[in-house]
Amino acid sequence: MRSRAVVKTNKLLDKSTDYASWRVHATQLDAMQGVDVWKTDAVSPFYEYELIQQRLANLRTARKAGDWSQLIFSLREGLQRNLGNLANPELYRHTHVGTKYLIDDYTTEVVSLLNYLCDHDIPELPYAQKMLFFRHTGQSYGRSALMLSGGANMGMFHMGVIKALREHKLLPRVISGSSAGAVMASLLGTRNDSELDALFRGEGIDLHSWRRLSLREMFRQKSIMDNRQLEQFLRTNIGEVTFEEAFKKTRRMINITVSPVAKNLQPHLLNYLTTPHLLIWSAVLASCAVPGLFPPVMLMSKDRAGQEKPYMASVRWVDGAIQSDLPTQRLAELYNVNHRIVSQTNPHVLPFMSDPTRKEGWVRFLNDLVKGELQYRSKQVLQLASYGLNQGIIKALLEGVVAVVDQQYLGDVTIHPPIRSRDYVRVLGNLSHNEFRAWVLTGERATWPKIAMIRDQTTIGQTLEDCIMRLKKQRNRVTVVDAPQTTAAAPVASAVRRKRAA
C-alpha cells in the first residue's frame, strides 16, 4: 500500500502548472520510491553501456591531452543516431525524471566538444574543413521533426506540446501537420519568437473556425460545415503568406499534408521546397477538408506579381490525414529526418494508444493485445466489404477508411492527451479562450515526462544544426568585412600593373 506522502506528491505532480514545480514533485517521488539510485548504476540490459563508457572515456582523455586530431576523428567516426541503443524507451520506464547518469554525461560531453570545435580556432580544423566536418557529421546523424496529427478541436493540444518543447530549446525546425495539426503548424511557422508567447496565451487569435450549415446548404454543398468560415479564420490568423515567405521570416520548415480527390494523384507534402509560392492558408484549408464535413478545396498561390491565382486549377484536395497523417518517408527524403516526435490527437487513434515508457505487466500486455487485434480485424472487415464493388462513392469511402486504419500513427517519441469523454463531445464547435488555454496546459503536462527522453535523443542533432548556422554567419561576416577592402584595393592593383608595364 502506498504511503500517504507518495499519494500526496502524486496529486501535486498531476496538478502542477509549470515544469519547475512538476520536476520538483517528480524528483521527490523518485526519491520516495527509491528508484533514483537506479540512475547511478550504468549497468543495464537495455543498452550497450560498456560501449558508451569507453567512448566517453576516450573523448575525455583526448580532450584533457589537447589531442584535437583524435577528437575530430572520434567524433566523425562515432556520432550516430541511437548509438548503443540509447533511444530505447525501456531506459525511461524506471523513473519519473531522466535516465542513467552515464547517458547524460555522454550527451553533455559530446555537445560541449561540438560547441568548442565550432566556436574556437583549431589549427587541425581550418574553416573549410570545419564546415565540411559539421555538414558530413550532421548528414550522417540525421534530423528530428515534430509531427502534428489531425484531431479537430483536440488538435489544440499540439500548442501545449510546442510551448513545452520551445521553452526547453527542443523544438525542431522541421514541423509537419495535417488537418488540425496543419493549423497549429501554420500558426507556429508564420510567427517569430516575439509573437509566440502571446499565441500560447490565446491572445491575438480568433478561435471562431466552425459554422454549421443549414439543411438546405448541406444538400447543396454536400458538407456539414461552412468552409467559408474556416477560410476566414485561416486568413485572419495566418495572413496572405506563402511557404517561402514564412520560411524567410521564421526559418522554420513547416510542412502540410493534403490528399487529392483524383485517384491518379498521390498525397502531397506542401512546403517551401515543393511549393514555395503556395499560400499557406489555402494549404491548411485543404488539409482540414474532411470529406463530408468540408467540401474539397482548390489550392491557391501567388504569381510573379504577387497576385492570388489557382494552383493546379483542375485538381481538388482534401484532408491530409486520410492518406498521410504522418508523412514520415517524404520528410526523410526532403530533410534527412530520421527521428520523429509525434503529437497524436486523432480521436480514432487515441483509444489504441499505449505508453512505451510505462512498465511492462500482464495488464498492459493483454490491453495491447486486444487493441492490436481489434485494429487488425477492423481493417480486414473494411477490405472485405469493398471487394466486388465497382468504383463508386461507397467503394471510395471504404478504401479511405482502410487507409486511415492502416497508417502508422506513432513516432520515436509519441505524446498524446488522456482519453476523456467530454473532449469527444466537444471535438467540433468553437472553443473559448479558456478552453484553448486548458488544452495548452494539457499538452504541456503530457510533454513534461518526455522532456528528458527528447533532450537525450535530439540535443546532439540540434547542436550540429546550430553549429552549421553559426559557421554560415561567421562566413558571411568575413565576406562583408573583406568586400570593401577588395574594392578599395582594386585601383591600387591597377596602378601597380600600369607602372610595371611602363
ChimeraX attribute file (.defattr): number of C-alpha atoms within 10 A of each C-alpha:
attribute: neighborCount
match mode: 1-to-1
recipient: residues
	/A:1	3
	/A:2	7
	/A:3	9
	/A:4	9
	/A:5	12
	/A:6	16
	/A:7	12
	/A:8	12
	/A:9	18
	/A:10	16
	/A:11	12
	/A:12	16
	/A:13	20
	/A:14	12
	/A:15	12
	/A:16	16
	/A:17	14
	/A:18	13
	/A:19	19
	/A:20	11
	/A:21	14
	/A:22	21
	/A:23	17
	/A:24	15
	/A:25	23
	/A:26	21
	/A:27	18
	/A:28	20
	/A:29	23
	/A:30	18
	/A:31	13
	/A:32	14
	/A:33	13
	/A:34	11
	/A:35	15
	/A:36	21
	/A:37	12
	/A:38	16
	/A:39	19
	/A:40	12
	/A:41	11
	/A:42	17
	/A:43	14
	/A:44	13
	/A:45	8
	/A:46	14
	/A:47	20
	/A:48	15
	/A:49	19
	/A:50	13
	/A:51	12
	/A:52	21
	/A:53	15
	/A:54	11
	/A:55	16
	/A:56	18
	/A:57	13
	/A:58	15
	/A:59	22
	/A:60	17
	/A:61	13
	/A:62	16
	/A:63	15
	/A:64	10
	/A:65	9
	/A:66	11
	/A:67	13
	/A:68	19
	/A:69	13
	/A:70	14
	/A:71	20
	/A:72	19
	/A:73	11
	/A:74	15
	/A:75	17
	/A:76	17
	/A:77	11
	/A:78	12
	/A:79	16
	/A:80	16
	/A:81	19
	/A:82	14
	/A:83	13
	/A:84	15
	/A:85	14
	/A:86	19
	/A:87	20
	/A:88	17
	/A:89	16
	/A:90	18
	/A:91	21
	/A:92	21
	/A:93	17
	/A:94	18
	/A:95	23
	/A:96	21
	/A:97	24
	/A:98	22
	/A:99	22
	/A:100	21
	/A:101	14
	/A:102	18
	/A:103	21
	/A:104	15
	/A:105	13
	/A:106	19
	/A:107	19
	/A:108	14
	/A:109	15
	/A:110	19
	/A:111	17
	/A:112	14
	/A:113	17
	/A:114	18
	/A:115	14
	/A:116	13
	/A:117	18
	/A:118	22
	/A:119	12
	/A:120	9
	/A:121	12
	/A:122	14
	/A:123	9
	/A:124	12
	/A:125	18
	/A:126	10
	/A:127	16
	/A:128	10
	/A:129	11
	/A:130	19
	/A:131	19
	/A:132	13
	/A:133	19
	/A:134	22
	/A:135	16
	/A:136	13
	/A:137	19
	/A:138	23
	/A:139	16
	/A:140	16
	/A:141	22
	/A:142	21
	/A:143	25
	/A:144	28
	/A:145	26
	/A:146	27
	/A:147	32
	/A:148	33
	/A:149	29
	/A:150	29
	/A:151	25
	/A:152	21
	/A:153	22
	/A:154	24
	/A:155	29
	/A:156	24
	/A:157	30
	/A:158	33
	/A:159	27
	/A:160	25
	/A:161	27
	/A:162	24
	/A:163	22
	/A:164	23
	/A:165	21
	/A:166	14
	/A:167	10
	/A:168	11
	/A:169	12
	/A:170	19
	/A:171	22
	/A:172	21
	/A:173	18
	/A:174	21
	/A:175	27
	/A:176	29
	/A:177	32
	/A:178	34
	/A:179	32
	/A:180	27
	/A:181	36
	/A:182	34
	/A:183	29
	/A:184	24
	/A:185	28
	/A:186	26
	/A:187	22
	/A:188	22
	/A:189	25
	/A:190	25
	/A:191	16
	/A:192	15
	/A:193	10
	/A:194	8
	/A:195	13
	/A:196	18
	/A:197	12
	/A:198	12
	/A:199	17
	/A:200	18
	/A:201	14
	/A:202	18
	/A:203	12
	/A:204	12
	/A:205	16
	/A:206	16
	/A:207	17
	/A:208	15
	/A:209	19
	/A:210	17
	/A:211	16
	/A:212	16
	/A:213	15
	/A:214	12
	/A:215	12
	/A:216	9
	/A:217	14
	/A:218	17
	/A:219	11
	/A:220	9
	/A:221	16
	/A:222	16
	/A:223	21
	/A:224	19
	/A:225	25
	/A:226	20
	/A:227	25
	/A:228	14
	/A:229	15
	/A:230	22
	/A:231	17
	/A:232	17
	/A:233	20
	/A:234	24
	/A:235	17
	/A:236	14
	/A:237	18
	/A:238	23
	/A:239	15
	/A:240	17
	/A:241	20
	/A:242	24
	/A:243	30
	/A:244	21
	/A:245	18
	/A:246	25
	/A:247	19
	/A:248	12
	/A:249	13
	/A:250	16
	/A:251	15
	/A:252	22
	/A:253	22
	/A:254	30
	/A:255	28
	/A:256	30
	/A:257	30
	/A:258	33
	/A:259	26
	/A:260	21
	/A:261	18
	/A:262	11
	/A:263	8
	/A:264	6
	/A:265	10
	/A:266	13
	/A:267	19
	/A:268	20
	/A:269	24
	/A:270	20
	/A:271	24
	/A:272	20
	/A:273	14
	/A:274	14
	/A:275	17
	/A:276	18
	/A:277	22
	/A:278	27
	/A:279	27
	/A:280	37
	/A:281	30
	/A:282	23
	/A:283	33
	/A:284	34
	/A:285	32
	/A:286	31
	/A:287	30
	/A:288	32
	/A:289	25
	/A:290	21
	/A:291	18
	/A:292	13
	/A:293	16
	/A:294	23
	/A:295	23
	/A:296	25
	/A:297	23
	/A:298	18
	/A:299	24
	/A:300	20
	/A:301	25
	/A:302	18
	/A:303	13
	/A:304	8
	/A:305	6
	/A:306	9
	/A:307	8
	/A:308	15
	/A:309	14
	/A:310	16
	/A:311	19
	/A:312	11
	/A:313	10
	/A:314	9
	/A:315	15
	/A:316	18
	/A:317	25
	/A:318	28
	/A:319	32
	/A:320	32
	/A:321	30
	/A:322	25
	/A:323	24
	/A:324	26
	/A:325	29
	/A:326	28
	/A:327	22
	/A:328	18
	/A:329	12
	/A:330	14
	/A:331	22
	/A:332	16
	/A:333	10
	/A:334	12
	/A:335	15
	/A:336	18
	/A:337	19
	/A:338	17
	/A:339	22
	/A:340	24
	/A:341	21
	/A:342	24
	/A:343	31
	/A:344	28
	/A:345	27
	/A:346	23
	/A:347	18
	/A:348	11
	/A:349	16
	/A:350	16
	/A:351	11
	/A:352	14
	/A:353	19
	/A:354	15
	/A:355	13
	/A:356	15
	/A:357	19
	/A:358	13
	/A:359	11
	/A:360	11
	/A:361	9
	/A:362	8
	/A:363	9
	/A:364	14
	/A:365	10
	/A:366	11
	/A:367	13
	/A:368	15
	/A:369	11
	/A:370	13
	/A:371	14
	/A:372	14
	/A:373	11
	/A:374	13
	/A:375	14
	/A:376	13
	/A:377	11
	/A:378	16
	/A:379	20
	/A:380	12
	/A:381	12
	/A:382	18
	/A:383	15
	/A:384	11
	/A:385	14
	/A:386	17
	/A:387	10
	/A:388	8
	/A:389	10
	/A:390	10
	/A:391	9
	/A:392	8
	/A:393	9
	/A:394	13
	/A:395	18
	/A:396	16
	/A:397	14
	/A:398	19
	/A:399	17
	/A:400	16
	/A:401	17
	/A:402	20
	/A:403	15
	/A:404	19
	/A:405	19
	/A:406	14
	/A:407	14
	/A:408	12
	/A:409	21
	/A:410	19
	/A:411	18
	/A:412	16
	/A:413	20
	/A:414	21
	/A:415	25
	/A:416	23
	/A:417	20
	/A:418	14
	/A:419	13
	/A:420	8
	/A:421	8
	/A:422	8
	/A:423	13
	/A:424	13
	/A:425	9
	/A:426	13
	/A:427	15
	/A:428	17
	/A:429	16
	/A:430	16
	/A:431	18
	/A:432	13
	/A:433	15
	/A:434	11
	/A:435	14
	/A:436	22
	/A:437	20
	/A:438	15
	/A:439	22
	/A:440	24
	/A:441	22
	/A:442	21
	/A:443	26
	/A:444	25
	/A:445	23
	/A:446	20
	/A:447	25
	/A:448	22
	/A:449	21
	/A:450	19
	/A:451	18
	/A:452	16
	/A:453	21
	/A:454	21
	/A:455	18
	/A:456	20
	/A:457	21
	/A:458	23
	/A:459	18
	/A:460	24
	/A:461	25
	/A:462	22
	/A:463	19
	/A:464	25
	/A:465	18
	/A:466	15
	/A:467	22
	/A:468	20
	/A:469	13
	/A:470	14
	/A:471	18
	/A:472	13
	/A:473	12
	/A:474	13
	/A:475	15
	/A:476	12
	/A:477	11
	/A:478	11
	/A:479	11
	/A:480	10
	/A:481	11
	/A:482	11
	/A:483	11
	/A:484	10
	/A:485	10
	/A:486	10
	/A:487	10
	/A:488	10
	/A:489	11
	/A:490	10
	/A:491	11
	/A:492	11
	/A:493	11
	/A:494	11
	/A:495	11
	/A:496	11
	/A:497	11
	/A:498	10
	/A:499	9
	/A:500	8
	/A:501	7
	/A:502	6
